[in-house]
């Protein structure tokens, strides 16, 4: 958002002058004209200042610093011009007696305003004695971009202690526009709540950067030190660790990364990887049956047991990811995650339901086919005769998802899958569990349809 766009979020043309504003103007006058008579010109007895009395910034804003002494003018000029090398890391707000705003600037400088501060306070220490430092003047210029156009077109007055820009208290400007709008408009990072600890930052950076992992590892895999399949992946981990070292020392960098790789994008990439692995697992099984275990060194090929293990792992990964996001502090769109999770689970179940046959029947590459159905039939392995510890394949995870938000989005394919499963004669327990899910969906759909109809008028 540009400075022009920020100004559209600005205050009205006027604000009531507060006692603090009046006091600030009195302080400015007393600091800069202590011995003047009412008839004296403020500048009549002073030597010309090396800093102009009107400072115009590259953005077009003009400031009147004529009441300032030479040192305050010099500070104002440094803070108001673009070549000052002052950069914002991030900002945050906290509730004191009133809202307090804290701004973290490069070189470990902190500017605070609002709350218990009558005037802005800078940690650099140069704003003692009722005179603002360059960092405070810089902050006032940034906030002035949110003033109304009718104000920006004027030559703006500044209080020498930084308590006013034109007739506005800087913290009052932020109160009116909201710190989030100010931060978005000026491209600043905004920290919500307490600062995270270093371990949490490192873990979240690993999650975010996993979207670029060269081997398409899932977030949990990219954090596993034992899983590093290639040189590219090892170099990626070195880069991730290097970035994390900088980001833990500069929270602003971490906040900016959160804005770039937001939770929606992370969810999108996660399920792209999951759906790709689902397709690869079934394709690798077909490849194995077509060409045998030694197809070639590049093509993936899985026998029944290997394919079943891959699919179980994917179901577990989906389940873990969904529940991890439910507990996340980053406010992800859990409804979208649940819908994507259900789609992936149904895709797995549909693929398994389509493979209820002896996969070795028509092989042409020789070898002795296994006689055990759990080794030659994917459906039997996962649904027909699962081990005692396996539970109900896919369904145990699917039934934990919210019915009203998810299953109605997949009603058509669930009904199609119902017919397909009935033809495969799965165990009664499995079919009953599936029907419990689909019947709950039908009940909710019917209830919603009935609730939306007009009620019969009372006689």
C-alpha angles and dihedrals in degrees: 000000000000128000087255090055090048090055089060087065090054136121126271119273093269139035129190110261109242128212088252091056092050091047091049091054090049090051091050092050094046093047095051106031107032100151105030124127118223090256096050121101109237092233100032096100098036129094115242112278120236087225117068118248091230117053118194118195125213089253089062100253116137126208129195110219097162093120091056125097119239095269094050091047090052091051092046092051092051093047097044099047124080098235095070097102091226111147132179118234099184143309138221140184132223135180118249121150081313132001114303122201123202124192122197113208131185117279089042093285119154126196118192130187138167122026110070093346115104089189130020114278125211125197092218088082095224094110095074121122095041096294123118121232126230091265092058092047088050090052091050091053091050091051092045088069086071094056119106116276089244088061096042090055091061129077100263123226119222128200111234091231093049095247094122139035107192100321097327130100106227093230090050089056089055092044090057099043098033124240092255092058091046092048093047092047094051097037095246125151114246121208115208117207124337121350111264120243121253095258092053091049092050092049093049092047089053089051093048098044092047087082086075097042104137096222092049091246117176117245093261091049094049089058094049107099092202093058107074109130103174146025090250090055092050091051090048090055091050089052091047091052091047092050091047090053091056095041095052088054093045112040090186090066090051092050091050090051089053089054093049098043097036125180093261091058092046091052091048093052093044093057092042087059092045094050091047090053092049091054091044093051094055092041091051090052091051090047091052093051092046099047109010131239094309100053093137139306095263105042117082114234126179132187119219096273093047093047091048090051092050092051092048089052091052092050089051092047091052092048093048093046094050094051092042090056091049088061096042121121091212095082098236121189096263093180091060091045091052092049091050091046092051091049092052093047093048090049090055093047092047091052092050093046088055092057104060096133141084101281092200096059098101103027116141101186098082128234129118112290115224114254097207110096091219087062099044103032121059094197093053091047095054105026113008100051110006121170117262093255096050099077120195107336112239093343095079088060097036093056092056091064119094108267099206094052100036120022096053087060089061101034096122096052091043091056090048089049090049090060092045094051092047089059092053096056098227121187113292092240090056094048093047090053091049092049090050088060097045095042090052087054091051092049092051093046091050092046092051092047092050093046092054095056122094116265120240109257117248116255 
